Amino acid sequence: MRSRVSAILGSFVTSAALVLTLPGAAHAAQGTFEYHKQPGSILEILNNPVDNRCYNIGDARGAADNGTNRYAELYSAPGCRGDVVQTLDPGTGVDWIEFQGVKFTR
């Protein structure tokens, strides 16, 4: 009986350790981010973008709309380097902006 209790207890401890050490799921913004890519002012849409991930946009010029529940940090250079050109609050947009990378934060 003692070895059965030890086996059950050992299994429980192992399961608990695995749950505590596994990485959590990535969090994502809810909603869409819309922008216009050049040349041609082509409408592009990011659906439910992942938090703190840099999205290389390329040459974005024109209107941008942050329909997510996160802040959208717009960067002047690819790789979310360079200056933050503007931060769009959740649910806001601009009529004209130029940027090359975007990252979503809480």
Summary of the structure (lengths in Angstrom):
residues: 106
radius of gyration: 21.5
end to end distance: 52.0
largest distance: 75.1
contacts: 289
relative contact order: 0.21
helix: 22%
strand: 57%
